Amino acid sequence: MRLIFTLSFILVSYFGMSQNISLIKKMKPEKEYSNIYVKKISDDSLQTSFLIWVKKSVKNHYHAEHTENIYVLAGKAKMTIADSVLRIRKGDFLSIPKGVHHSVTKVFGRAPLKVLSIQAPKFTGADRVFVDE
């Protein structure tokens, strides 16, 4: 229930009206991209929300000061979080605490992985730390 409230609040903040929640499912990247496309959809002092499309993979990294909550909107992939390897798909929810290494190691199928990523507190990009493998 809390996730639904959070998603609704973010979408109402971004779109201005709750009846437009279905628009997030229809959103597409605004330009061609080779692997990852990121679109910021909401931002304030407490959180930043993104739609992220991934065609192939996301390098292993962690966030020094952020928790990242991910809701899978479309697609399937193999994801590593700390020492766990997971298969994720539409409808899955993941909460990744600050400091925990994570990556998308492979996207399955022709369609990209599409996720809603909510990072708290506000994300400026400064705390994303890539890990050498």
N, CA, C and O atoms as a GROMACS GRO file, in nm:
protein
  532
    1MET      N    1   0.083  -0.119   0.000
    1MET     CA    2   0.000   0.000   0.000
    1MET      C    3   0.087   0.126   0.000
    1MET      O    4   0.057   0.223  -0.069
    2ARG      N    5   0.195   0.123   0.078
    2ARG     CA    6   0.284   0.238   0.084
    2ARG      C    7   0.348   0.266  -0.051
    2ARG      O    8   0.362   0.382  -0.092
    3LEU      N    9   0.387   0.158  -0.123
    3LEU     CA   10   0.446   0.175  -0.256
    3LEU      C   11   0.347   0.243  -0.350
    3LEU      O   12   0.384   0.334  -0.423
    4ILE      N   13   0.223   0.200  -0.348
    4ILE     CA   14   0.121   0.259  -0.434
    4ILE      C   15   0.103   0.406  -0.400
    4ILE      O   16   0.092   0.490  -0.491
    5PHE      N   17   0.100   0.440  -0.271
    5PHE     CA   18   0.088   0.580  -0.231
    5PHE      C   19   0.207   0.661  -0.282
    5PHE      O   20   0.190   0.769  -0.337
    6THR      N   21   0.329   0.606  -0.262
    6THR     CA   22   0.450   0.676  -0.307
    6THR      C   23   0.448   0.698  -0.457
    6THR      O   24   0.475   0.809  -0.504
    7LEU      N   25   0.415   0.592  -0.534
    7LEU     CA   26   0.409   0.605  -0.680
    7LEU      C   27   0.304   0.708  -0.719
    7LEU      O   28   0.328   0.790  -0.807
    8SER      N   29   0.187   0.703  -0.655
    8SER     CA   30   0.081   0.797  -0.687
    8SER      C   31   0.123   0.940  -0.657
    8SER      O   32   0.098   1.030  -0.736
    9PHE      N   33   0.188   0.960  -0.541
    9PHE     CA   34   0.232   1.094  -0.503
    9PHE      C   35   0.334   1.148  -0.603
    9PHE      O   36   0.326   1.264  -0.644
   10ILE      N   37   0.430   1.064  -0.642
   10ILE     CA   38   0.532   1.107  -0.737
   10ILE      C   39   0.467   1.143  -0.870
   10ILE      O   40   0.498   1.246  -0.929
   11LEU      N   41   0.378   1.058  -0.916
   11LEU     CA   42   0.316   1.083  -1.045
   11LEU      C   43   0.222   1.203  -1.040
   11LEU      O   44   0.214   1.279  -1.137
   12VAL      N   45   0.151   1.221  -0.929
   12VAL     CA   46   0.066   1.338  -0.916
   12VAL      C   47   0.153   1.463  -0.914
   12VAL      O   48   0.119   1.563  -0.976
   13SER      N   49   0.267   1.458  -0.843
   13SER     CA   50   0.358   1.572  -0.838
   13SER      C   51   0.410   1.605  -0.977
   13SER      O   52   0.422   1.722  -1.014
   14TYR      N   53   0.443   1.502  -1.055
   14TYR     CA   54   0.501   1.524  -1.188
   14TYR      C   55   0.396   1.564  -1.290
   14TYR      O   56   0.414   1.661  -1.363
   15PHE      N   57   0.288   1.490  -1.295
   15PHE     CA   58   0.187   1.513  -1.398
   15PHE      C   59   0.078   1.610  -1.355
   15PHE      O   60   0.008   1.665  -1.439
   16GLY      N   61   0.064   1.630  -1.224
   16GLY     CA   62  -0.034   1.725  -1.175
   16GLY      C   63  -0.170   1.665  -1.149
   16GLY      O   64  -0.251   1.727  -1.080
   17MET      N   65  -0.199   1.547  -1.203
   17MET     CA   66  -0.331   1.488  -1.184
   17MET      C   67  -0.318   1.337  -1.176
   17MET      O   68  -0.245   1.275  -1.254
   18SER      N   69  -0.388   1.278  -1.082
   18SER     CA   70  -0.375   1.134  -1.062
   18SER      C   71  -0.428   1.052  -1.179
   18SER      O   72  -0.384   0.939  -1.199
   19GLN      N   73  -0.522   1.105  -1.257
   19GLN     CA   74  -0.573   1.027  -1.370
   19GLN      C   75  -0.467   1.006  -1.477
   19GLN      O   76  -0.489   0.926  -1.569
   20ASN      N   77  -0.355   1.074  -1.470
   20ASN     CA   78  -0.249   1.058  -1.567
   20ASN      C   79  -0.146   0.954  -1.527
   20ASN      O   80  -0.042   0.944  -1.592
   21ILE      N   81  -0.171   0.878  -1.423
   21ILE     CA   82  -0.077   0.776  -1.378
   21ILE      C   83  -0.047   0.678  -1.490
   21ILE      O   84   0.066   0.629  -1.501
   22SER      N   85  -0.143   0.647  -1.573
   22SER     CA   86  -0.120   0.551  -1.681
   22SER      C   87  -0.017   0.602  -1.782
   22SER      O   88   0.037   0.522  -1.859
   23LEU      N   89   0.011   0.730  -1.784
   23LEU     CA   90   0.108   0.785  -1.879
   23LEU      C   91   0.248   0.730  -1.857
   23LEU      O   92   0.325   0.718  -1.953
   24ILE      N   93   0.283   0.697  -1.734
   24ILE     CA   94   0.417   0.645  -1.707
   24ILE      C   95   0.442   0.515  -1.784
   24ILE      O   96   0.554   0.490  -1.828
   25LYS      N   97   0.340   0.435  -1.800
   25LYS     CA   98   0.354   0.310  -1.875
   25LYS      C   99   0.377   0.336  -2.023
   25LYS      O  100   0.442   0.257  -2.092
   26LYS      N  101   0.326   0.448  -2.073
   26LYS     CA  102   0.338   0.480  -2.215
   26LYS      C  103   0.463   0.559  -2.249
   26LYS      O  104   0.499   0.573  -2.366
   27MET      N  105   0.531   0.612  -2.148
   27MET     CA  106   0.650   0.694  -2.174
   27MET      C  107   0.757   0.612  -2.244
   27MET      O  108   0.780   0.495  -2.213
   28LYS      N  109   0.822   0.677  -2.341
   28LYS     CA  110   0.929   0.614  -2.417
   28LYS      C  111   1.050   0.708  -2.416
   28LYS      O  112   1.035   0.828  -2.393
   29PRO      N  113   1.168   0.655  -2.441
   29PRO     CA  114   1.286   0.743  -2.451
   29PRO      C  115   1.263   0.849  -2.559
   29PRO      O  116   1.198   0.823  -2.660
   30GLU      N  117   1.318   0.965  -2.536
   30GLU     CA  118   1.298   1.078  -2.628
   30GLU      C  119   1.400   1.080  -2.741
   30GLU      O  120   1.390   1.163  -2.832
   31LYS      N  121   1.498   0.989  -2.737
   31LYS     CA  122   1.597   0.982  -2.844
   31LYS      C  123   1.654   0.841  -2.848
   31LYS      O  124   1.632   0.762  -2.756
   32GLU      N  125   1.727   0.811  -2.953
   32GLU     CA  126   1.794   0.681  -2.965
   32GLU      C  127   1.903   0.671  -2.859
   32GLU      O  128   1.964   0.771  -2.821
   33TYR      N  129   1.927   0.550  -2.810
   33TYR     CA  130   2.032   0.527  -2.712
   33TYR      C  131   2.089   0.389  -2.735
   33TYR      O  132   2.019   0.299  -2.784
   34SER      N  133   2.216   0.371  -2.698
   34SER     CA  134   2.280   0.242  -2.725
   34SER      C  135   2.261   0.141  -2.612
   34SER      O  136   2.250   0.022  -2.640
   35ASN      N  137   2.256   0.185  -2.487
   35ASN     CA  138   2.243   0.092  -2.376
   35ASN      C  139   2.149   0.142  -2.266
   35ASN      O  140   2.054   0.072  -2.230
   36ILE      N  141   2.173   0.262  -2.213
   36ILE     CA  142   2.095   0.312  -2.100
   36ILE      C  143   2.038   0.450  -2.134
   36ILE      O  144   2.107   0.536  -2.188
   37TYR      N  145   1.910   0.468  -2.101
   37TYR     CA  146   1.846   0.599  -2.116
   37TYR      C  147   1.777   0.632  -1.984
   37TYR      O  148   1.705   0.549  -1.928
   38VAL      N  149   1.801   0.752  -1.933
   38VAL     CA  150   1.747   0.794  -1.804
   38VAL      C  151   1.665   0.921  -1.823
   38VAL      O  152   1.709   1.016  -1.888
   39LYS      N  153   1.543   0.921  -1.767
   39LYS     CA  154   1.456   1.039  -1.771
   39LYS      C  155   1.412   1.072  -1.629
   39LYS      O  156   1.346   0.991  -1.563
   40LYS      N  157   1.450   1.190  -1.581
   40LYS     CA  158   1.405   1.234  -1.449
   40LYS      C  159   1.258   1.271  -1.457
   40LYS      O  160   1.217   1.346  -1.546
   41ILE      N  161   1.177   1.218  -1.364
   41ILE     CA  162   1.034   1.249  -1.366
   41ILE      C  163   0.988   1.324  -1.242
   41ILE      O  164   0.878   1.379  -1.241
   42SER      N  165   1.072   1.327  -1.138
   42SER     CA  166   1.034   1.397  -1.015
   42SER      C  167   1.159   1.428  -0.935
   42SER      O  168   1.256   1.352  -0.937
   43ASP      N  169   1.156   1.541  -0.864
   43ASP     CA  170   1.275   1.581  -0.789
   43ASP      C  171   1.235   1.679  -0.680
   43ASP      O  172   1.163   1.776  -0.706
   44ASP      N  173   1.281   1.655  -0.559
   44ASP     CA  174   1.270   1.752  -0.451
   44ASP      C  175   1.384   1.727  -0.354
   44ASP      O  176   1.472   1.646  -0.384
   45SER      N  177   1.384   1.791  -0.240
   45SER     CA  178   1.497   1.778  -0.148
   45SER      C  179   1.508   1.639  -0.084
   45SER      O  180   1.613   1.603  -0.032
   46LEU      N  181   1.401   1.561  -0.089
   46LEU     CA  182   1.399   1.430  -0.024
   46LEU      C  183   1.417   1.312  -0.116
   46LEU      O  184   1.452   1.203  -0.070
   47GLN      N  185   1.394   1.330  -0.246
   47GLN     CA  186   1.401   1.217  -0.339
   47GLN      C  187   1.417   1.267  -0.482
   47GLN      O  188   1.387   1.382  -0.513
   48THR      N  189   1.465   1.176  -0.567
   48THR     CA  190   1.466   1.198  -0.711
   48THR      C  191   1.416   1.069  -0.774
   48THR      O  192   1.461   0.960  -0.738
   49SER      N  193   1.324   1.082  -0.869
   49SER     CA  194   1.266   0.965  -0.935
   49SER      C  195   1.298   0.969  -1.084
   49SER      O  196   1.293   1.073  -1.149
   50PHE      N  197   1.332   0.851  -1.136
   50PHE     CA  198   1.371   0.838  -1.275
   50PHE      C  199   1.296   0.723  -1.340
   50PHE      O  200   1.260   0.626  -1.274
   51LEU      N  201   1.274   0.734  -1.469
   51LEU     CA  202   1.245   0.617  -1.552
   51LEU      C  203   1.376   0.582  -1.618
   51LEU      O  204   1.446   0.670  -1.670
   52ILE      N  205   1.411   0.454  -1.614
   52ILE     CA  206   1.538   0.409  -1.672
   52ILE      C  207   1.510   0.292  -1.765
   52ILE      O  208   1.443   0.196  -1.728
   53TRP      N  209   1.563   0.302  -1.887
   53TRP     CA  210   1.556   0.194  -1.984
   53TRP      C  211   1.696   0.136  -2.000
   53TRP      O  212   1.792   0.212  -2.013
   54VAL      N  213   1.708   0.003  -1.999
   54VAL     CA  214   1.838  -0.063  -2.014
   54VAL      C  215   1.826  -0.168  -2.123
   54VAL      O  216   1.741  -0.257  -2.114
   55LYS      N  217   1.910  -0.159  -2.225
   55LYS     CA  218   1.909  -0.257  -2.334
   55LYS      C  219   2.001  -0.375  -2.306
   55LYS      O  220   1.970  -0.488  -2.344
   56LYS      N  221   2.116  -0.351  -2.241
   56LYS     CA  222   2.216  -0.457  -2.224
   56LYS      C  223   2.251  -0.480  -2.077
   56LYS      O  224   2.225  -0.588  -2.024
   57SER      N  225   2.309  -0.379  -2.011
   57SER     CA  226   2.358  -0.399  -1.874
   57SER      C  227   2.382  -0.264  -1.806
   57SER      O  228   2.381  -0.159  -1.870
   58VAL      N  229   2.402  -0.270  -1.674
   58VAL     CA  230   2.442  -0.155  -1.594
   58VAL      C  231   2.562  -0.200  -1.512
   58VAL      O  232   2.556  -0.301  -1.443
   59LYS      N  233   2.672  -0.126  -1.519
   59LYS     CA  234   2.795  -0.162  -1.448
   59LYS      C  235   2.773  -0.167  -1.297
   59LYS      O  236   2.689  -0.097  -1.242
   60ASN      N  237   2.852  -0.252  -1.233
   60ASN     CA  238   2.847  -0.267  -1.088
   60ASN      C  239   2.882  -0.134  -1.020
   60ASN      O  240   2.984  -0.072  -1.050
   61HIS      N  241   2.794  -0.092  -0.928
   61HIS     CA  242   2.815   0.035  -0.859
   61HIS      C  243   2.739   0.032  -0.726
   61HIS      O  244   2.666  -0.062  -0.696
   62TYR      N  245   2.760   0.137  -0.648
   62TYR     CA  246   2.681   0.156  -0.527
   62TYR      C  247   2.658   0.305  -0.508
   62TYR      O  248   2.721   0.388  -0.574
   63HIS      N  249   2.568   0.338  -0.418
   63HIS     CA  250   2.539   0.477  -0.385
   63HIS      C  251   2.582   0.500  -0.241
   63HIS      O  252   2.531   0.436  -0.149
   64ALA      N  253   2.675   0.591  -0.222
   64ALA     CA  254   2.732   0.615  -0.090
   64ALA      C  255   2.632   0.674   0.008
   64ALA      O  256   2.642   0.649   0.128
   65GLU      N  257   2.537   0.751  -0.040
   65GLU     CA  258   2.444   0.821   0.050
   65GLU      C  259   2.297   0.800   0.015
   65GLU      O  260   2.211   0.871   0.068
   66HIS      N  261   2.266   0.705  -0.073
   66HIS     CA  262   2.128   0.690  -0.117
   66HIS      C  263   2.076   0.549  -0.104
   66HIS      O  264   2.150   0.452  -0.121
   67THR      N  265   1.950   0.538  -0.073
   67THR     CA  266   1.876   0.414  -0.090
   67THR      C  267   1.809   0.426  -0.227
   67THR      O  268   1.757   0.531  -0.262
   68GLU      N  269   1.811   0.317  -0.303
   68GLU     CA  270   1.745   0.316  -0.434
   68GLU      C  271   1.634   0.212  -0.431
   68GLU      O  272   1.658   0.095  -0.402
   69ASN      N  273   1.514   0.256  -0.462
   69ASN     CA  274   1.400   0.166  -0.474
   69ASN      C  275   1.367   0.153  -0.622
   69ASN      O  276   1.354   0.253  -0.693
   70ILE      N  277   1.355   0.028  -0.667
   70ILE     CA  278   1.332   0.001  -0.808
   70ILE      C  279   1.204  -0.079  -0.824
   70ILE      O  280   1.184  -0.180  -0.757
   71TYR      N  281   1.119  -0.033  -0.914
   71TYR     CA  282   0.999  -0.106  -0.952
   71TYR      C  283   1.010  -0.136  -1.100
   71TYR      O  284   1.025  -0.045  -1.182
   72VAL      N  285   1.004  -0.264  -1.136
   72VAL     CA  286   1.019  -0.305  -1.276
   72VAL      C  287   0.886  -0.287  -1.348
   72VAL      O  288   0.786  -0.349  -1.313
   73LEU      N  289   0.887  -0.201  -1.450
   73LEU     CA  290   0.767  -0.171  -1.528
   73LEU      C  291   0.753  -0.262  -1.650
   73LEU      O  292   0.642  -0.294  -1.692
   74ALA      N  293   0.867  -0.304  -1.707
   74ALA     CA  294   0.864  -0.390  -1.826
   74ALA      C  295   1.000  -0.458  -1.841
   74ALA      O  296   1.102  -0.408  -1.795
   75GLY      N  297   0.998  -0.574  -1.908
   75GLY     CA  298   1.121  -0.644  -1.940
   75GLY      C  299   1.163  -0.745  -1.834
   75GLY      O  300   1.099  -0.761  -1.730
   76LYS      N  301   1.273  -0.812  -1.866
   76LYS     CA  302   1.331  -0.914  -1.779
   76LYS      C  303   1.482  -0.899  -1.782
   76LYS      O  304   1.540  -0.863  -1.885
   77ALA      N  305   1.546  -0.926  -1.668
   77ALA     CA  306   1.692  -0.914  -1.661
   77ALA      C  307   1.748  -0.996  -1.547
   77ALA      O  308   1.676  -1.042  -1.458
   78LYS      N  309   1.878  -1.014  -1.552
   78LYS     CA  310   1.952  -1.073  -1.441
   78LYS      C  311   2.020  -0.958  -1.370
   78LYS      O  312   2.088  -0.876  -1.432
   79MET      N  313   2.001  -0.952  -1.237
   79MET     CA  314   2.055  -0.843  -1.158
   79MET      C  315   2.133  -0.900  -1.041
   79MET      O  316   2.093  -1.001  -0.982
   80THR      N  317   2.244  -0.837  -1.009
   80THR     CA  318   2.322  -0.877  -0.893
   80THR      C  319   2.309  -0.767  -0.788
   80THR      O  320   2.330  -0.649  -0.816
   81ILE      N  321   2.272  -0.808  -0.666
   81ILE     CA  322   2.265  -0.716  -0.553
   81ILE      C  323   2.347  -0.780  -0.442
   81ILE      O  324   2.312  -0.887  -0.391
   82ALA      N  325   2.456  -0.714  -0.404
   82ALA     CA  326   2.553  -0.770  -0.309
   82ALA      C  327   2.600  -0.904  -0.364
   82ALA      O  328   2.654  -0.909  -0.474
   83ASP      N  329   2.579  -1.013  -0.291
   83ASP     CA  330   2.621  -1.146  -0.337
   83ASP      C  331   2.507  -1.227  -0.398
   83ASP      O  332   2.526  -1.344  -0.430
   84SER      N  333   2.391  -1.167  -0.414
   84SER     CA  334   2.275  -1.239  -0.466
   84SER      C  335   2.254  -1.210  -0.614
   84SER      O  336   2.266  -1.095  -0.658
   85VAL      N  337   2.224  -1.314  -0.690
   85VAL     CA  338   2.191  -1.299  -0.831
   85VAL      C  339   2.042  -1.326  -0.845
   85VAL      O  340   1.993  -1.431  -0.802
   86LEU      N  341   1.970  -1.232  -0.904
   86LEU     CA  342   1.824  -1.240  -0.915
   86LEU      C  343   1.782  -1.228  -1.060
   86LEU      O  344   1.848  -1.162  -1.140
   87ARG      N  345   1.672  -1.291  -1.093
   87ARG     CA  346   1.605  -1.267  -1.220
   87ARG      C  347   1.488  -1.176  -1.189
   87ARG      O  348   1.400  -1.210  -1.110
   88ILE      N  349   1.488  -1.059  -1.251
   88ILE     CA  350   1.382  -0.962  -1.225
   88ILE      C  351   1.292  -0.949  -1.347
   88ILE      O  352   1.336  -0.972  -1.460
   89ARG      N  353   1.166  -0.913  -1.322
   89ARG     CA  354   1.070  -0.897  -1.432
   89ARG      C  355   0.961  -0.799  -1.390
   89ARG      O  356   0.958  -0.752  -1.276
   90LYS      N  357   0.874  -0.768  -1.483
   90LYS     CA  358   0.764  -0.674  -1.460
   90LYS      C  359   0.693  -0.707  -1.329
   90LYS      O  360   0.656  -0.821  -1.303
   91GLY      N  361   0.673  -0.603  -1.248
   91GLY     CA  362   0.602  -0.618  -1.122
   91GLY      C  363   0.691  -0.637  -1.001
   91GLY      O  364   0.644  -0.629  -0.887
   92ASP      N  365   0.821  -0.663  -1.022
   92ASP     CA  366   0.912  -0.683  -0.909
   92ASP      C  367   0.950  -0.548  -0.847
   92ASP      O  368   0.963  -0.447  -0.916
   93PHE      N  369   0.968  -0.550  -0.715
   93PHE     CA  370   1.012  -0.433  -0.640
   93PHE      C  371   1.139  -0.469  -0.565
   93PHE      O  372   1.146  -0.573  -0.499
   94LEU      N  373   1.240  -0.383  -0.574
   94LEU     CA  374   1.367  -0.404  -0.505
   94LEU      C  375   1.403  -0.278  -0.428
   94LEU      O  376   1.387  -0.167  -0.478
   95SER      N  377   1.453  -0.296  -0.306
   95SER     CA  378   1.502  -0.184  -0.228
   95SER      C  379   1.649  -0.210  -0.200
   95SER      O  380   1.685  -0.310  -0.138
   96ILE      N  381   1.735  -0.120  -0.245
   96ILE     CA  382   1.879  -0.136  -0.235
   96ILE      C  383   1.934  -0.030  -0.140
   96ILE      O  384   1.938   0.088  -0.176
   97PRO      N  385   1.975  -0.070  -0.020
   97PRO     CA  386   2.026   0.027   0.077
   97PRO      C  387   2.156   0.094   0.030
   97PRO      O  388   2.229   0.040  -0.053
   98LYS      N  389   2.183   0.210   0.086
   98LYS     CA  390   2.307   0.280   0.051
   98LYS      C  391   2.426   0.189   0.081
   98LYS      O  392   2.427   0.114   0.179
   99GLY      N  393   2.527   0.198  -0.005
   99GLY     CA  394   2.650   0.121   0.012
   99GLY      C  395   2.648  -0.020  -0.043
   99GLY      O  396   2.751  -0.087  -0.043
  100VAL      N  397   2.533  -0.068  -0.090
  100VAL     CA  398   2.523  -0.205  -0.141
  100VAL      C  399   2.551  -0.206  -0.292
  100VAL      O  400   2.488  -0.133  -0.368
  101HIS      N  401   2.646  -0.288  -0.333
  101HIS     CA  402   2.683  -0.300  -0.475
  101HIS      C  403   2.567  -0.364  -0.551
  101HIS      O  404   2.502  -0.457  -0.503
  102HIS      N  405   2.542  -0.313  -0.672
  102HIS     CA  406   2.438  -0.371  -0.756
  102HIS      C  407   2.467  -0.343  -0.903
  102HIS      O  408   2.535  -0.246  -0.938
  103SER      N  409   2.414  -0.431  -0.988
  103SER     CA  410   2.432  -0.418  -1.132
  103SER      C  411   2.323  -0.494  -1.204
  103SER      O  412   2.260  -0.584  -1.147
  104VAL      N  413   2.302  -0.458  -1.328
  104VAL     CA  414   2.220  -0.539  -1.418
  104VAL      C  415   2.320  -0.607  -1.509
  104VAL      O  416   2.389  -0.541  -1.587
  105THR      N  417   2.329  -0.738  -1.499
  105THR     CA  418   2.432  -0.809  -1.574
  105THR      C  419   2.386  -0.852  -1.713
  105THR      O  420   2.468  -0.871  -1.802
  106LYS      N  421   2.254  -0.866  -1.732
  106LYS     CA  422   2.205  -0.906  -1.864
  106LYS      C  423   2.056  -0.878  -1.874
  106LYS      O  424   1.979  -0.911  -1.784
  107VAL      N  425   2.016  -0.817  -1.985
  107VAL     CA  426   1.874  -0.798  -2.016
  107VAL      C  427   1.834  -0.909  -2.112
  107VAL      O  428   1.904  -0.934  -2.210
  108PHE      N  429   1.722  -0.974  -2.084
  108PHE     CA  430   1.674  -1.084  -2.168
  108PHE      C  431   1.570  -1.034  -2.267
  108PHE      O  432   1.487  -0.949  -2.233
  109GLY      N  433   1.574  -1.085  -2.388
  109GLY     CA  434   1.476  -1.049  -2.490
  109GLY      C  435   1.514  -0.924  -2.566
  109GLY      O  436   1.616  -0.861  -2.539
  110ARG      N  437   1.428  -0.890  -2.662
  110ARG     CA  438   1.454  -0.773  -2.746
  110ARG      C  439   1.413  -0.642  -2.681
  110ARG      O  440   1.471  -0.537  -2.708
  111ALA      N  441   1.312  -0.648  -2.594
  111ALA     CA  442   1.263  -0.526  -2.530
  111ALA      C  443   1.356  -0.486  -2.416
  111ALA      O  444   1.406  -0.572  -2.343
  112PRO      N  445   1.380  -0.356  -2.400
  112PRO     CA  446   1.464  -0.313  -2.288
  112PRO      C  447   1.396  -0.332  -2.153
  112PRO      O  448   1.273  -0.340  -2.144
  113LEU      N  449   1.476  -0.340  -2.051
  113LEU     CA  450   1.427  -0.336  -1.914
  113LEU      C  451   1.385  -0.192  -1.888
  113LEU      O  452   1.460  -0.099  -1.919
  114LYS      N  453   1.267  -0.172  -1.831
  114LYS     CA  454   1.218  -0.038  -1.798
  114LYS      C  455   1.183  -0.037  -1.650
  114LYS      O  456   1.100  -0.116  -1.605
  115VAL      N  457   1.247   0.053  -1.574
  115VAL     CA  458   1.222   0.058  -1.431
  115VAL      C  459   1.193   0.200  -1.385
  115VAL      O  460   1.235   0.298  -1.447
  116LEU      N  461   1.119   0.208  -1.276
  116LEU     CA  462   1.103   0.331  -1.202
  116LEU      C  463   1.204   0.323  -1.089
  116LEU      O  464   1.198   0.231  -1.007
  117SER      N  465   1.297   0.417  -1.082
  117SER     CA  466   1.400   0.421  -0.978
  117SER      C  467   1.376   0.544  -0.892
  117SER      O  468   1.379   0.657  -0.940
  118ILE      N  469   1.353   0.520  -0.762
  118ILE     CA  470   1.331   0.629  -0.668
  118ILE      C  471   1.450   0.630  -0.572
  118ILE      O  472   1.473   0.532  -0.501
  119GLN      N  473   1.523   0.741  -0.571
  119GLN     CA  474   1.643   0.751  -0.488
  119GLN      C  475   1.621   0.856  -0.381
  119GLN      O  476   1.575   0.967  -0.409
  120ALA      N  477   1.655   0.820  -0.258
  120ALA     CA  478   1.635   0.911  -0.146
  120ALA      C  479   1.761   0.912  -0.060
  120ALA      O  480   1.817   0.806  -0.031
  121PRO      N  481   1.806   1.031  -0.020
  121PRO     CA  482   1.750   1.163  -0.048
  121PRO      C  483   1.775   1.205  -0.193
  121PRO      O  484   1.813   1.123  -0.276
  122LYS      N  485   1.755   1.335  -0.222
  122LYS     CA  486   1.772   1.388  -0.357
  122LYS      C  487   1.901   1.337  -0.419
  122LYS      O  488   2.006   1.338  -0.354
  123PHE      N  489   1.893   1.293  -0.544
  123PHE     CA  490   2.009   1.237  -0.614
  123PHE      C  491   2.068   1.341  -0.708
  123PHE      O  492   1.999   1.396  -0.793
  124THR      N  493   2.198   1.367  -0.691
  124THR     CA  494   2.268   1.461  -0.778
  124THR      C  495   2.368   1.391  -0.869
  124THR      O  496   2.425   1.453  -0.958
  125GLY      N  497   2.389   1.260  -0.848
  125GLY     CA  498   2.484   1.185  -0.927
  125GLY      C  499   2.621   1.176  -0.863
  125GLY      O  500   2.704   1.095  -0.905
  126ALA      N  501   2.645   1.258  -0.762
  126ALA     CA  502   2.778   1.264  -0.701
  126ALA      C  503   2.814   1.141  -0.618
  126ALA      O  504   2.932   1.116  -0.595
  127ASP      N  505   2.715   1.066  -0.574
  127ASP     CA  506   2.747   0.953  -0.485
  127ASP      C  507   2.742   0.818  -0.556
  127ASP      O  508   2.749   0.715  -0.489
  128ARG      N  509   2.729   0.814  -0.688
  128ARG     CA  510   2.734   0.687  -0.763
  128ARG      C  511   2.880   0.649  -0.778
  128ARG      O  512   2.958   0.722  -0.840
  129VAL      N  513   2.916   0.534  -0.722
  129VAL     CA  514   3.056   0.491  -0.724
  129VAL      C  515   3.062   0.359  -0.800
  129VAL      O  516   3.005   0.259  -0.757
  130PHE      N  517   3.132   0.360  -0.913
  130PHE     CA  518   3.149   0.237  -0.992
  130PHE      C  519   3.256   0.152  -0.929
  130PHE      O  520   3.357   0.202  -0.879
  131VAL      N  521   3.233   0.020  -0.934
  131VAL     CA  522   3.322  -0.078  -0.872
  131VAL      C  523   3.398  -0.152  -0.980
  131VAL      O  524   3.337  -0.207  -1.072
  132ASP      N  525   3.530  -0.154  -0.971
  132ASP     CA  526   3.611  -0.231  -1.065
  132ASP      C  527   3.588  -0.378  -1.040
  132ASP      O  528   3.588  -0.423  -0.926
  133GLU      N  529   3.570  -0.453  -1.149
  133GLU     CA  530   3.547  -0.596  -1.133
  133GLU      C  531   3.667  -0.675  -1.175
  133GLU      O  532   3.666  -0.798  -1.169
   0.00000   0.00000   0.00000
